[in-house]
Amino acid sequence: MRLILPIGLLALAALALCLTPADALILGLDHGHFAQAALAGALVLWLLLGGPWRLGPANIGRALSGALTWAVLMVALTGLYAYRFEFSEFADRVLAELNAAEPVVGQGGEVIISQRLGGEFVVAGKVNNTSASFLFDTGASTVVIRAQDAKKMGIETAALDYDVRVTTANGAAMAAETRLDQLSVGPIVVRNVRALIARPGALSENLLGMSFLERLQSYSVERGRLVLKAR
């Protein structure tokens, strides 16, 4: 019981620090002073509930153990606060790896995609109302679609002439020119998009290249998140 209440207080303080924006006050204190107050309050609570003077000379070992526990807790809380953004990004990446859900739409209509553990951004989109996933690739001059996915999108591939050499971040591939009636990512819709259909077996993933990206207002990578904004 001597440790449960103080540890609970520290846990609540850590949660408040993680959930509150860095520039916002917590109980009228900035984050640094709030963390110091939480540590001081937890230590006082521990002392009131059963400080080392109550243990007696026969239990000096328990007193030292309690002091060591508090030192570890203070280091842990300080580390959690110092690296709170990194922990948040890591959690987002784990969720992105496990969850293939639609991109998140921000308050301003921007589309936000979390980076995966491998470092890439996989974007869930639609071509002609057919769902497809794309690898974000600024090294690709155009959107590039796998032949097997093109068929699902209603694109006739039998008569295509694969005579265009496309260079991407994954290397070179032969592809055929086409136009996509519509490519959408969340609420962002771009029509008449120049694209290439890759030769069957040439690519393992569709690529979201510059023929789509350059028609946005902006695209940027911010703290492990890809942010797309429509014009």
N, C-alpha and C positions, 0 to 999 in steps of 0.2 A: 504493500500500500504506500510505503514511503516514496517509491519511485513512480508508481502508476500515475498519480495525479500530476507531478511535475513533467513527466514525459508526455502526458496527454496535453498539457499546456503548450509544450514545445511543438508537438505535432500540429496543433491548431494554429500556432504562430507560423510554422513553416507553410502550412496550407494557405494562410492569408497572404504570405509573401509571394507565393507562386501564382495566386489567382488575381492579385492586384497589380495593375499597371505600374511600371517603375516610377512614373511621375505623379502617382496618386498617393494621398496620405492615408495612413491606417490609424484610426483613433487619434487623429491630429498629429501623427508623427510620420516623418519620412521613413523609408524602408530601413536605413541603417540604424536609426534611433529606436525604431520599433523592435528590431531584432535584439538590440542590446537590452531593451526593457523586458522582452520576453525571457531572455536568459536570466536576467536579474530576478524577475518574478518567480521563475521556476526554481532558482537556487534558494530564494527566501522560503518558498513553500516547502522545499525539501528539508531545510533547516528547522522549520517550525514543526513539521511532522515527525522528525526524528533525526536530528543532526548528530554529528560524531560525538558530542559531549555526553549523549545519552547512552552510548554503547559501553562505556567503562573501559578500563585499561586492558581487560581480557579480550576485547574485541577490536584492537587496533587494526587488525587485518581487514575487518569489515569496513572500518572507516577509510582505510586506504583504497579499498576496492570501490567504495562509493565515490571517493574523490576522482579516481580514474574513470569511472563511468561518466561523471559529469564532464570531465575533460573531453572524452570521446563525443559526448552529445554536443558540446559547444563547437568542436571541430566539424562535426557532421552538419549542424545547422548553418554554420558559416559557409561550408562548402556548398550546401544545397542552395543557399541564397546567391553565392558568387557565380554558380554555374546553372542558375535556374533557366536561362534561355537555351543553353545546350541540352538540358534534360527535356525541355519542352519540344525542341526540334527532334531529338531522338525518339520521343514518344510518337510524334507525328509521322516520322519515317516508318516506325514499326507498324502503325495503323495503316499507312499507305501501302505497305508491303502485303499486309494481310487482307486489306479491304479494297476491292475494285469498284467502289461506289462512284457516283457522279462527282465531278469537281464541286468544290464549295464556291458559292456565289457571295461576294462581299456586299456591303451596304451600298456601295457605289456602282454595283452591277459588274464589277471586275470578277474574273474567274481565278480561283486560287487552287493550285495543285501542289501537294506536298511531295518533296523529294523522296525517292525510295532509298533503301539502305545501300544499293549499288551505286547511288549517285545520280541516276537518270530520273527524268520526269516522264511518266506515262500518262497520257491525256486521253480521257474517255470522250469521244465525240460521235457525231453522226454524219454520214454521207448519204444524201438523198433519203433521209429518215431511216437509214440502216445503221445500227450501232457498230462502232469500230474503235479500237484503241490505237493510239499513235505515240511514237517515241518523239519527244521534242528534240529537234535537230536543226540548229542554225547552220550547220554545215551542208545541209541539203538545199539546193537552190529552189526546189519546188516540193510540193506535197508528193510523196511517193507511196503507192498502194500496191500491196501484194496481189498477184493475179487471182488467187483463190478468194480474196476478199472482194475484188472488183466484181466478180460474178454475182456475189451476194447483193451487191449494190445496184445490180441491173445494168452493169457496163458490159457490152459485148466485147469479148476478148479474142474471139476466134480469128478475126481479120486484122488484128493489130500488127503493126510492123515495129518490132523491137530494134530500132536503129539509133536510139539516143543513149549516149553514154552519160550516166549521172554519177557524180562524185558525192559521197555522203561521209559522215563521221565513221561509218562502218566499212568504208572502202568504195570501190567502183562497181557499178552494175549496169546492165543493158535494160532499157525501158522503152515504152511507147507513149507518145503524147496523147493527152485527152483533156477534156474539160469536165469539171464536176459542177452540176447544177447548183448544189448547195453543200456547204460544209459548216457544221455548227459544233461549238463547244459550250455547253451550258446555254445561256441566253445569247451568246455571241454567234451571229449568223453571217457568213460571207458567201456570196453567190458568184457563180461563173468563175470558179477557181481553176487556175492552170495546174495540171497535175501530170504525173507519169505513172504508168502501170508497169511495175517491174516484171521482168521475165519470170515465169514460174520457177520457184526454187532459189531465186537470186537473193531474196531478203527474208529475214525471220520476223520482221515487224514493219508495220506501216510507219512512215516518217512524216511528221508535221514540219514541213519545210518553209522556206521564205515566201513562197507564193501565197501562203495564208498569213504568215506572221507579219509581212510588210504591209498588209492591208488593215492591220490593227492600229489603234491609236498608239499603243505601246505594249511591250512585253519586257519583263525584267525578272531577275532572280534575286529575291530578298530573304535572307536568313533561312535558306533551305526551302523556299517556296517560290514556285513559278506563278507570276501574276500577269494575266492577260487582260487588256482593256480594249473595248471596242471603240471605234470612231464615233 
